Amino acid sequence: MSKIKKVDEVTDLSVYTRFTKDEGMFQIEASVYSMLTAVPGVGNKYDHDITEIELGFLINGKKVQYNGFKALYEQLYGKDTFGNFYSKKCDEFAAAYLKTTPYKTK
């Protein structure tokens, strides 16, 4: 019978982080989901794969429906402007996640 030999081990972590941001007229709650993989041979360094960012919106501290907020935003700022706004806010929260995570990048 042959001996079993360990060849490799990969450590993956699932991380969920919540943020809030006050935009004055409204507030945003963001949920950032990320998968981390330990970089082999480097110590406590990780590769981050942000898999999803969900945004929720509040007016006067009360949650509002996504579709209602989107319709209001586009009434104020023009048709088809919400997608670009949403994308920019996701980028901001992704940057905040990478800046504040205790799992440092390589």
Backbone as ProteinMPNN parsed JSONL, in Angstrom:
{"seq_chain_A": "MSKIKKVDEVTDLSVYTRFTKDEGMFQIEASVYSMLTAVPGVGNKYDHDITEIELGFLINGKKVQYNGFKALYEQLYGKDTFGNFYSKKCDEFAAAYLKTTPYKTK", "coords_chain_A": {"N_chain_A": [[0.841, -1.172, 0.0], [0.535, 2.214, -0.836], [1.877, 5.331, 0.41], [0.032, 8.157, 1.532], [0.395, 11.376, 0.348], [0.418, 14.748, 1.071], [-0.167, 17.329, -1.185], [-0.932, 19.972, -1.744], [-2.592, 22.828, -0.331], [-5.294, 24.972, -0.243], [-6.468, 27.931, 1.068], [-9.538, 29.327, 1.383], [-11.663, 32.059, 1.976], [-14.849, 33.319, 2.814], [-16.173, 36.502, 2.755], [-18.283, 38.921, 4.161], [-19.217, 42.219, 4.088], [-20.544, 45.185, 5.449], [-21.501, 48.497, 4.62], [-22.234, 51.998, 5.082], [-23.311, 55.078, 3.627], [-23.719, 58.517, 3.734], [-25.406, 60.557, 1.639], [-26.419, 63.035, 1.851], [-29.121, 64.059, 0.742], [-30.122, 61.518, 0.634], [-29.426, 58.171, 1.811], [-27.072, 55.46, 1.528], [-26.902, 51.971, 1.786], [-24.573, 49.431, 1.671], [-23.774, 46.144, 0.726], [-21.06, 44.116, 0.607], [-19.732, 41.38, -0.945], [-17.193, 39.013, -0.822], [-14.661, 36.788, -1.958], [-11.831, 35.323, -0.605], [-8.53, 34.282, -1.195], [-5.794, 32.719, 0.139], [-2.493, 33.746, -0.478], [-0.11, 31.598, -1.596], [2.827, 30.864, 0.236], [3.454, 33.478, 0.984], [2.776, 34.417, 3.42], [0.493, 36.162, 5.489], [-1.213, 37.186, 3.291], [-3.619, 38.038, 0.793], [-5.592, 37.233, -2.104], [-8.224, 39.04, -3.469], [-11.535, 38.575, -4.475], [-14.105, 40.265, -5.365], [-17.305, 39.392, -5.367], [-19.91, 40.289, -5.45], [-21.843, 43.268, -5.104], [-24.316, 44.78, -3.342], [-26.661, 47.36, -3.321], [-28.64, 49.346, -1.196], [-31.198, 51.736, -0.558], [-31.982, 54.654, 1.364], [-34.241, 57.087, 2.56], [-34.506, 59.84, 4.58], [-33.674, 58.16, 6.64], [-35.211, 55.861, 6.372], [-35.759, 52.773, 4.785], [-36.202, 52.469, 1.283], [-37.995, 51.275, -1.596], [-36.181, 49.637, -4.158], [-36.878, 49.914, -6.931], [-38.548, 52.149, -6.791], [-36.772, 54.12, -5.849], [-34.977, 54.174, -7.969], [-36.651, 55.081, -10.052], [-37.308, 57.634, -9.056], [-34.735, 58.799, -8.987], [-34.111, 58.856, -11.731], [-36.117, 60.551, -12.619], [-35.259, 62.897, -11.495], [-32.629, 63.25, -12.508], [-32.554, 62.465, -15.148], [-33.402, 60.259, -17.868], [-32.171, 56.918, -17.971], [-29.907, 57.357, -16.354], [-29.432, 56.183, -13.953], [-28.109, 53.685, -13.959], [-25.374, 54.276, -14.45], [-24.831, 55.862, -12.196], [-25.272, 53.924, -10.16], [-23.268, 52.065, -10.767], [-20.932, 53.635, -10.336], [-21.157, 54.091, -7.58], [-20.938, 51.475, -6.628], [-18.268, 51.002, -7.325], [-17.042, 52.821, -5.567], [-17.663, 51.659, -3.075], [-16.383, 49.208, -3.358], [-13.716, 50.033, -3.41], [-13.562, 51.105, -0.824], [-13.935, 48.791, 0.637], [-11.572, 47.317, -0.017], [-9.705, 49.035, 1.092], [-10.273, 48.976, 3.822], [-10.317, 46.34, 4.682], [-9.238, 43.716, 6.886], [-7.762, 41.709, 5.813], [-5.053, 41.686, 4.132], [-3.873, 42.654, 0.878], [-1.714, 41.189, -1.634]], "CA_chain_A": [[0.0, 0.0, 0.0], [1.347, 3.425, -0.95], [1.68, 6.364, 1.415], [-0.672, 9.36, 1.069], [1.247, 12.554, 0.476], [-0.287, 16.003, 0.844], [0.497, 18.068, -2.248], [-1.257, 21.392, -1.723], [-3.771, 23.227, 0.435], [-5.706, 26.328, -0.57], [-7.381, 28.484, 2.057], [-10.484, 30.291, 0.84], [-12.554, 32.65, 2.967], [-15.97, 34.113, 2.319], [-16.28, 37.69, 3.59], [-19.443, 39.787, 3.944], [-18.949, 43.489, 4.75], [-21.599, 46.181, 5.247], [-21.105, 49.898, 4.689], [-23.263, 53.007, 4.857], [-22.79, 56.356, 3.167], [-24.72, 59.573, 3.73], [-25.288, 61.401, 0.449], [-27.147, 64.27, 2.113], [-30.547, 63.907, 0.459], [-30.454, 60.106, 0.836], [-28.331, 57.352, 2.317], [-26.867, 54.197, 0.822], [-26.367, 50.827, 2.505], [-23.938, 48.53, 0.709], [-23.31, 44.829, 1.156], [-19.978, 43.68, -0.272], [-19.42, 39.962, -0.791], [-15.882, 38.765, -1.403], [-13.968, 35.522, -1.701], [-10.402, 35.531, -0.417], [-7.662, 33.119, -1.322], [-4.465, 32.982, 0.686], [-1.412, 33.661, -1.46], [0.82, 30.598, -1.076], [4.22, 31.208, 0.475], [3.655, 34.907, 1.195], [2.319, 34.785, 4.76], [-0.909, 36.569, 5.606], [-1.627, 38.029, 2.16], [-4.778, 37.429, 0.146], [-6.195, 37.719, -3.342], [-9.63, 39.358, -3.227], [-12.452, 38.51, -5.605], [-15.406, 40.807, -4.969], [-18.25, 38.672, -6.21], [-21.178, 41.01, -5.588], [-22.116, 44.436, -4.267], [-25.734, 45.127, -3.367], [-26.932, 48.662, -2.744], [-29.985, 49.668, -0.738], [-31.314, 53.186, -0.428], [-32.819, 55.163, 2.438], [-34.559, 58.511, 2.56], [-34.836, 60.189, 5.969], [-33.385, 57.026, 7.504], [-36.133, 54.743, 6.14], [-35.496, 52.057, 3.537], [-37.168, 52.646, 0.207], [-37.912, 50.218, -2.599], [-35.178, 49.853, -5.196], [-37.494, 50.436, -8.162], [-39.034, 53.491, -6.512], [-35.628, 55.021, -5.796], [-34.459, 54.296, -9.336], [-37.573, 55.945, -10.802], [-37.124, 58.992, -8.548], [-33.425, 59.266, -9.438], [-34.172, 59.161, -13.163], [-36.952, 61.734, -12.791], [-34.455, 64.057, -11.106], [-31.368, 63.402, -13.244], [-32.7, 62.09, -16.555], [-33.602, 58.857, -18.219], [-30.996, 56.057, -18.13], [-28.755, 57.856, -15.591], [-29.286, 55.423, -12.719], [-27.113, 52.616, -14.129], [-24.054, 54.865, -14.284], [-24.751, 56.224, -10.776], [-25.161, 52.68, -9.393], [-21.937, 51.525, -11.042], [-19.938, 54.47, -9.645], [-21.275, 53.842, -6.138], [-20.353, 50.142, -6.398], [-16.81, 51.191, -7.374], [-16.648, 53.482, -4.316], [-17.735, 50.698, -1.971], [-15.326, 48.221, -3.581], [-12.476, 50.673, -2.962], [-13.632, 51.195, 0.637], [-13.711, 47.43, 1.135], [-10.149, 46.979, -0.135], [-8.949, 49.907, 1.994], [-10.563, 48.702, 5.229], [-10.298, 44.914, 5.028], [-8.087, 43.275, 7.668], [-7.059, 40.713, 5.007], [-4.255, 42.513, 3.241], [-3.568, 42.15, -0.457], [-0.291, 40.861, -1.821]], "C_chain_A": [[0.89, 1.24, 0.0], [0.944, 4.452, 0.12], [0.958, 7.568, 0.791], [0.208, 10.56, 1.361], [0.436, 13.799, 0.144], [0.507, 16.837, -0.15], [0.269, 19.572, -2.117], [-2.457, 21.612, -0.818], [-4.061, 24.689, 0.127], [-6.712, 26.767, 0.49], [-8.235, 29.545, 1.383], [-11.384, 30.771, 1.969], [-13.659, 33.405, 2.261], [-16.16, 35.273, 3.284], [-17.498, 38.505, 3.161], [-19.198, 41.061, 4.75], [-20.073, 44.463, 4.426], [-21.03, 47.581, 5.448], [-22.356, 50.77, 4.615], [-22.574, 54.286, 4.384], [-23.942, 57.354, 3.128], [-24.46, 60.483, 2.535], [-26.047, 62.712, 0.623], [-28.644, 64.072, 1.964], [-31.034, 62.469, 0.709], [-29.22, 59.392, 1.376], [-28.271, 56.046, 1.519], [-26.339, 53.171, 1.817], [-25.798, 49.883, 1.459], [-23.531, 47.24, 1.397], [-22.284, 44.366, 0.133], [-19.655, 42.228, 0.066], [-18.104, 39.683, -1.517], [-15.401, 37.362, -1.049], [-12.48, 35.825, -1.629], [-9.677, 34.212, -0.569], [-6.296, 33.515, -0.8], [-3.424, 32.814, -0.409], [-0.374, 32.694, -0.894], [2.239, 31.15, -0.904], [4.493, 32.666, 0.771], [3.244, 35.32, 2.615], [0.856, 35.151, 4.74], [-1.304, 37.586, 4.538], [-2.695, 37.28, 1.372], [-5.074, 38.066, -1.199], [-7.683, 37.912, -3.053], [-10.406, 39.26, -4.534], [-13.808, 38.993, -5.107], [-16.44, 40.226, -5.922], [-19.558, 39.422, -6.415], [-21.189, 42.214, -4.656], [-23.59, 44.766, -4.45], [-25.907, 46.478, -2.693], [-28.4, 48.766, -2.363], [-30.034, 51.162, -0.459], [-32.299, 53.552, 0.669], [-33.052, 56.651, 2.223], [-35.091, 58.825, 3.956], [-34.686, 58.991, 6.9], [-34.298, 55.824, 7.334], [-35.83, 54.106, 4.797], [-36.612, 52.309, 2.54], [-36.981, 51.517, -0.799], [-36.938, 50.615, -3.699], [-35.794, 50.497, -6.434], [-38.031, 51.853, -7.973], [-37.9, 54.507, -6.466], [-35.057, 55.247, -7.193], [-35.339, 55.238, -10.159], [-37.423, 57.403, -10.364], [-35.807, 59.583, -9.045], [-33.475, 59.684, -10.907], [-35.128, 60.315, -13.462], [-36.152, 62.991, -12.478], [-33.29, 64.311, -12.054], [-31.422, 62.951, -14.697], [-32.792, 60.592, -16.758], [-32.25, 58.162, -18.427], [-29.738, 56.597, -17.431], [-28.464, 56.99, -14.372], [-28.212, 54.343, -12.825], [-25.693, 53.117, -13.909], [-23.82, 55.263, -12.824], [-24.504, 54.978, -9.926], [-23.763, 52.079, -9.544], [-20.842, 52.31, -10.315], [-19.968, 54.243, -8.138], [-20.709, 52.461, -5.787], [-18.829, 50.231, -6.403], [-16.303, 51.841, -6.086], [-16.631, 52.486, -3.15], [-16.703, 49.587, -2.13], [-13.982, 48.779, -3.098], [-12.437, 50.776, -1.439], [-13.388, 49.827, 1.265], [-12.223, 47.093, 1.113], [-9.289, 47.804, 0.816], [-9.107, 49.493, 3.458], [-10.471, 47.236, 5.634], [-9.069, 44.571, 5.876], [-7.247, 42.229, 6.918], [-6.303, 41.435, 3.906], [-3.965, 41.824, 1.915], [-2.069, 41.924, -0.59], [0.542, 42.018, -2.263]], "O_chain_A": [[1.873, 1.312, 0.738], [-0.168, 4.432, 0.648], [1.244, 7.948, -0.344], [0.701, 10.736, 2.475], [-0.159, 13.896, -0.929], [1.711, 17.032, 0.018], [1.185, 20.359, -2.357], [-3.241, 20.695, -0.572], [-3.177, 25.541, 0.226], [-7.682, 26.064, 0.772], [-7.718, 30.54, 0.874], [-11.813, 29.984, 2.813], [-13.434, 34.052, 1.238], [-16.292, 35.066, 4.49], [-17.719, 38.748, 1.975], [-18.993, 40.995, 5.962], [-20.507, 44.563, 3.278], [-20.196, 47.815, 6.323], [-23.405, 50.33, 4.144], [-21.412, 54.538, 4.702], [-25.001, 57.078, 2.564], [-23.403, 61.106, 2.443], [-26.291, 63.422, -0.353], [-29.356, 63.933, 2.958], [-32.217, 62.244, 0.964], [-28.119, 59.943, 1.391], [-29.255, 55.598, 0.93], [-25.435, 53.465, 2.599], [-26.464, 49.57, 0.472], [-23.009, 47.25, 2.511], [-22.588, 44.238, -1.053], [-19.348, 41.893, 1.21], [-17.924, 40.066, -2.673], [-15.701, 36.832, 0.021], [-11.937, 36.508, -2.497], [-10.15, 33.165, -0.127], [-5.711, 34.509, -1.231], [-3.469, 31.853, -1.177], [0.182, 32.943, 0.175], [2.772, 31.816, -1.791], [5.656, 33.071, 0.808], [3.368, 36.495, 2.961], [0.062, 34.515, 4.046], [-1.684, 38.714, 4.854], [-2.681, 36.052, 1.291], [-4.846, 39.256, -1.413], [-8.322, 37.043, -2.461], [-9.989, 39.791, -5.564], [-14.567, 38.234, -4.505], [-16.451, 40.524, -7.117], [-20.241, 39.227, -7.421], [-20.62, 42.181, -3.565], [-24.053, 45.001, -5.566], [-25.361, 46.713, -1.615], [-29.284, 48.335, -3.103], [-29.01, 51.775, -0.156], [-33.303, 52.873, 0.885], [-32.169, 57.374, 1.762], [-36.005, 58.164, 4.45], [-35.468, 58.821, 7.834], [-34.174, 54.853, 8.081], [-35.664, 54.799, 3.793], [-37.791, 52.358, 2.889], [-35.928, 50.881, -0.841], [-36.879, 51.772, -4.113], [-35.292, 51.506, -6.928], [-37.975, 52.666, -8.896], [-38.036, 55.619, -6.975], [-34.699, 56.368, -7.554], [-34.827, 56.094, -10.88], [-37.412, 58.306, -11.201], [-35.766, 60.735, -9.476], [-32.949, 60.732, -11.282], [-34.958, 60.995, -14.474], [-36.34, 64.028, -13.114], [-32.992, 65.462, -12.373], [-30.421, 63.049, -15.406], [-32.331, 59.788, -15.948], [-31.316, 58.74, -18.982], [-28.623, 56.322, -17.873], [-27.368, 57.054, -13.815], [-27.478, 54.114, -11.864], [-24.894, 52.45, -13.25], [-22.741, 55.029, -12.279], [-23.622, 54.979, -9.066], [-23.156, 51.641, -8.567], [-19.928, 51.716, -9.743], [-18.921, 54.206, -7.493], [-20.066, 52.306, -4.749], [-18.17, 49.604, -5.574], [-15.254, 51.457, -5.569], [-15.7, 52.476, -2.344], [-16.198, 49.074, -1.132], [-13.207, 48.072, -2.454], [-11.389, 50.556, -0.831], [-12.719, 49.714, 2.293], [-11.675, 46.633, 2.115], [-8.26, 47.328, 1.294], [-8.175, 49.645, 4.247], [-10.541, 46.925, 6.823], [-7.978, 45.079, 5.616], [-6.141, 41.903, 7.348], [-6.871, 41.754, 2.862], [-3.832, 40.603, 1.835], [-1.271, 42.397, 0.219], [1.749, 41.872, -2.454]]}, "name": "protein", "num_of_chains": 1, "seq": "MSKIKKVDEVTDLSVYTRFTKDEGMFQIEASVYSMLTAVPGVGNKYDHDITEIELGFLINGKKVQYNGFKALYEQLYGKDTFGNFYSKKCDEFAAAYLKTTPYKTK"}
